Amino acid sequence: MDSKTLQELEAKAKKLMGFETDKKITWCGNCGNYAIHNALARALVLENFERKDFVMCFDVGCSGNGSDKFEAFTIHGLHGRVLSLAAGAALANSKVKVIAEAGDGATFSEGVSHLVHAVRNNYPVMFIHHNNENYGLTTGQASALTRCGVKMLGTPEGVMVEPINSLDFVLGLKPSFVARGFSGDVDHMTELFRAGLKHKGFAFIEVLQACPTYNRLTPDAWYAERVRNVEDLKSYDRTDLWAARKIVQDVDKEIYIGLLYENPEKKDFVSLLKSREGAVTTPVEEVKHYDVRGLI
Amino acid sequence: MNRLCIKITGESGSGLLSTGEILMKAMKSMGFYVVADREYPSLIKGGTACFILNASLKPIRSLAKRVDVMMAIDKQSLVVYFDDLKRGGLLIHGYERPLGVKDIHALAAERGVKILHRMAREIAEENGGNVLMVNVVLAGMFWKALGLDYCFIEAEVTEQFKDKPKLLAIDLKCLKAGYEKADVQMKVEVPKMAAGGVAGAKKTILIDGNHSITLGAIHAGCRVYFAYPMSPSSSILTHFSEYAVKTGALVKQVEDEISVVNMTLGAMYMGTRALCATSGGGFDLMTETVSLAGMIETPLVVVVAQRPGPATGLPTWTAQGDLDLAVHAGHGEFPRVVIAVSDPSDCFELIQHAFNIAEKYQAVVILLTEKVVAETNMNVPEFEMGKIKIERGLVGQAEMKNLENSDRYKVTANGLSKRWLPGTDGAYYFANGDEHWEDGSLLEDSPRTAVMYEKRMKKGELIEKNLPEPVVYGVKKNADISFVGWGSSKNVMMDVIASCAERGHAGRQAGVKVNYLHYSYVFPLKTKVAEKFFAENKNVHLIEGNYNGQLGNMLEAKLGRKMRSRMLKYDGRPFFMEEVEAFVKKNLRK
């Protein structure tokens, strides 16, 4: 974090502390969730978000257990369904930024259809994909993103089928915003979240997340050795979908992080709606009697 | 003739629906009260289908199975439905090969059925049309056969095709030719028209249930509609989307019912009024979210348009089979309200109450409709604007700054806590699907778990106390026969109450006294009026469109009383007039 940002954060320390909980945190020591929440709180403060300006939507799992550990308006929904819940919230009140969080189990198994359509519709939601490559809260089963050969609860012989490449999958859906960070770098995540908060459509931000209890294979240190910042690639054009798809193929040796793809041309869902053209209020502000006699 | 019963039969996709609608609207504009529904298979083209139209000088609400007039667009449907034509009735058709209808004509002669037969396709072609205009020729024949004033049907055909002037000219020629080639067969008494062309009866609108639910929801300030298509709920999506540009509502068809209900809940949580509708199978997928709404005490309104199950069942037919599903949907225990509609007026009003109840009690409301309600058109009084106040149960602006986080799920005597919206200056809270304490913080300890559980359940008692009781139709007490039911049963019961009251019915000089206890608010089940109803009427029967008698079972268990018998139907068809009249005759108190 540069000194200017650090100074800004220091000046807003009280606000930052306002999001802190005094409740006992139930994540394991060294869990990536600490860093993710920390980075998100910083991003919100740096972007001058007040509590009334955002709502956080949580899925079920270890990330979901953070739903009451962030002192703000939060909603904790069902497993796999957070993107739908968040999309509904965002469409109802586009003056409030809706942030959704879910793990890799929810996102790429239970609710993968909602991911597909959230990307396709470009709902105005910032989504943090907590990718720790396993089901942590249910004590370590394989997810669709667990690497081949890894022995997990329920797959004692090791996972036999190839994992889904999460970002390649999302890029295949022609998204408007795809970024990736890792839980070992709070400063970098903070910058990604700041960009995500400013994005109008669906921002897919993956965090490669340490799970010290059930994912021994890829702790923060493992990622730290392998991550490469896309900004260091001189000729990289982040509006080039094929360049992005190419760069995300490697998840073993050189793993690129940063804002990997952006399509500023793709309109968010609300902007496409003829019925909402020119609306200055949101559906939340419009609940009143409407005379329907003229419609019949 | 109290009721003129008409059936138009044909292949699905043969112009059956548009012909039926033209006749229905033309008769309505003459001042008839009409009820019209259609029967059709779950396919796009082919298969037999029919449009049933009943018309009367007096208000009617249900349909008879047997008809006075049958108009057949093709031979196959004529054969399938011919037995529904009464003895001495009138058959109108245009089938070309005499050999093909020899048997039907013989049967018709045996039953004293009059036949009006003209070469409809030839007539259409002579007038510049083709086989697709056969239905218009037949409509002209029909109109003349009943001795009705030509100007009404001409106006309706003109209205129907006004956007296609070329087609309209041909259709009008075909209509006229059909009319001229026919002769009067059955003199029908027509409504006396008051000055200005409006029937002497109260001014009414002709509308179906799904259209009325849409209008009621829009009127109540529902600004967001999410859906996944499923018969017989789909036309709500059609109406909502077609009105969207005018109303400014946000309408979206999404990927599946699970997403539909989660998006609806998310929108309600933010504080707008959002709605979704589905049928039983789609609602099965929604039930986990129904449970979530119960847990986070966020209002949710879901319309369930019933069709026969299990599984895909009969997608385009009717049933009352999902009451148990609505009452028990979702894991765990939490209060909910189940409301059932019976007719377009109900649809327009009860959807408004559904929103009010859901918001006032921060609860799930399931609005049950049925295929026969969803798609049946009938005359109802014009919808009244602003009659049902919008009640949101939200904290007022003045109170917002004094709110504590823990007010949101505060344990109160009646279980109801304050609700305010996220994205406001009010205290923040956690809407937590995990068990939680007053500010929504997760908890797992024993004493507080039980206290919070009780707080939610107590709300159920509060709701039950404040819901309206069922309503008695017909004589208040000492009926010769009584019925208890819900949903569309009300329509047939109202008509049966009226027909049985006529002198001489079932051989009784003074007619038969029938009454009916109708539940609009089906769950939680109210019993005070029912208790009195059972005490004052000794011959009480159940009328219900399912196998188990789902309402009957609930009511008997709660009242500790038994009904004399149960009239149950589960063949995909609604209760027809004749069936209930026959049941009355058979079960009259001796």
Chai-1 contact restraints between the chains, C-beta under 6 A:
chainA,res_idxA,chainB,res_idxB,connection_type,confidence,min_distance_angstrom,max_distance_angstrom,comment,restraint_id
A,R51,B,Y428,contact,1.0,0.0,6.0,A-B,restraint_1
A,K52,B,G423,contact,1.0,0.0,6.0,A-B,restraint_2
A,K52,B,T424,contact,1.0,0.0,6.0,A-B,restraint_3
A,K52,B,D425,contact,1.0,0.0,6.0,A-B,restraint_4
A,V55,B,P422,contact,1.0,0.0,6.0,A-B,restraint_5
A,S67,B,F430,contact,1.0,0.0,6.0,A-B,restraint_6
A,D68,B,F430,contact,1.0,0.0,6.0,A-B,restraint_7
A,D68,B,S441,contact,1.0,0.0,6.0,A-B,restraint_8
A,D68,B,L442,contact,1.0,0.0,6.0,A-B,restraint_9
A,A72,B,Y428,contact,1.0,0.0,6.0,A-B,restraint_10
A,F73,B,P422,contact,1.0,0.0,6.0,A-B,restraint_11
A,F73,B,Y428,contact,1.0,0.0,6.0,A-B,restraint_12
A,T74,B,F430,contact,1.0,0.0,6.0,A-B,restraint_13
A,I75,B,Y269,contact,1.0,0.0,6.0,A-B,restraint_14
A,I75,B,A431,contact,1.0,0.0,6.0,A-B,restraint_15
A,H76,B,N432,contact,1.0,0.0,6.0,A-B,restraint_16
A,H76,B,G433,contact,1.0,0.0,6.0,A-B,restraint_17
A,G77,B,G433,contact,1.0,0.0,6.0,A-B,restraint_18
A,L78,B,E288,contact,1.0,0.0,6.0,A-B,restraint_19
A,L78,B,L292,contact,1.0,0.0,6.0,A-B,restraint_20
A,R81,B,N262,contact,1.0,0.0,6.0,A-B,restraint_21
A,S84,B,S259,contact,1.0,0.0,6.0,A-B,restraint_22
A,S84,B,N262,contact,1.0,0.0,6.0,A-B,restraint_23
A,S84,B,M263,contact,1.0,0.0,6.0,A-B,restraint_24
A,L85,B,N262,contact,1.0,0.0,6.0,A-B,restraint_25
A,L85,B,G266,contact,1.0,0.0,6.0,A-B,restraint_26
A,A87,B,M263,contact,1.0,0.0,6.0,A-B,restraint_27
A,G88,B,M263,contact,1.0,0.0,6.0,A-B,restraint_28
A,G88,B,G266,contact,1.0,0.0,6.0,A-B,restraint_29
A,G88,B,A267,contact,1.0,0.0,6.0,A-B,restraint_30
A,A89,B,G266,contact,1.0,0.0,6.0,A-B,restraint_31
A,A89,B,M270,contact,1.0,0.0,6.0,A-B,restraint_32
A,L91,B,L250,contact,1.0,0.0,6.0,A-B,restraint_33
A,A92,B,V224,contact,1.0,0.0,6.0,A-B,restraint_34
A,A92,B,A267,contact,1.0,0.0,6.0,A-B,restraint_35
A,A92,B,M270,contact,1.0,0.0,6.0,A-B,restraint_36
A,A92,B,T272,contact,1.0,0.0,6.0,A-B,restraint_37
A,N93,B,M270,contact,1.0,0.0,6.0,A-B,restraint_38
A,N93,B,G423,contact,1.0,0.0,6.0,A-B,restraint_39
A,V96,B,G423,contact,1.0,0.0,6.0,A-B,restraint_40
A,S113,B,E255,contact,1.0,0.0,6.0,A-B,restraint_41
A,H114,B,S259,contact,1.0,0.0,6.0,A-B,restraint_42
A,H117,B,E255,contact,1.0,0.0,6.0,A-B,restraint_43
A,K274,B,V245,contact,1.0,0.0,6.0,A-B,restraint_44
A,S275,B,A244,contact,1.0,0.0,6.0,A-B,restraint_45
A,S275,B,V245,contact,1.0,0.0,6.0,A-B,restraint_46
A,S275,B,G248,contact,1.0,0.0,6.0,A-B,restraint_47
A,P283,B,R223,contact,1.0,0.0,6.0,A-B,restraint_48
A,P283,B,V224,contact,1.0,0.0,6.0,A-B,restraint_49
A,P283,B,L250,contact,1.0,0.0,6.0,A-B,restraint_50
A,P283,B,T272,contact,1.0,0.0,6.0,A-B,restraint_51
A,V284,B,M270,contact,1.0,0.0,6.0,A-B,restraint_52
A,V284,B,G271,contact,1.0,0.0,6.0,A-B,restraint_53
A,V284,B,T272,contact,1.0,0.0,6.0,A-B,restraint_54
A,E286,B,R223,contact,1.0,0.0,6.0,A-B,restraint_55
A,V287,B,G221,contact,1.0,0.0,6.0,A-B,restraint_56
A,V287,B,R273,contact,1.0,0.0,6.0,A-B,restraint_57
A,K288,B,G221,contact,1.0,0.0,6.0,A-B,restraint_58
A,H289,B,G386,contact,1.0,0.0,6.0,A-B,restraint_59
A,Y290,B,I218,contact,1.0,0.0,6.0,A-B,restraint_60
A,Y290,B,H219,contact,1.0,0.0,6.0,A-B,restraint_61
A,D291,B,M385,contact,1.0,0.0,6.0,A-B,restraint_62
A,V292,B,L215,contact,1.0,0.0,6.0,A-B,restraint_63
A,V292,B,I218,contact,1.0,0.0,6.0,A-B,restraint_64
A,V292,B,H219,contact,1.0,0.0,6.0,A-B,restraint_65
A,L295,B,Y243,contact,1.0,0.0,6.0,A-B,restraint_66
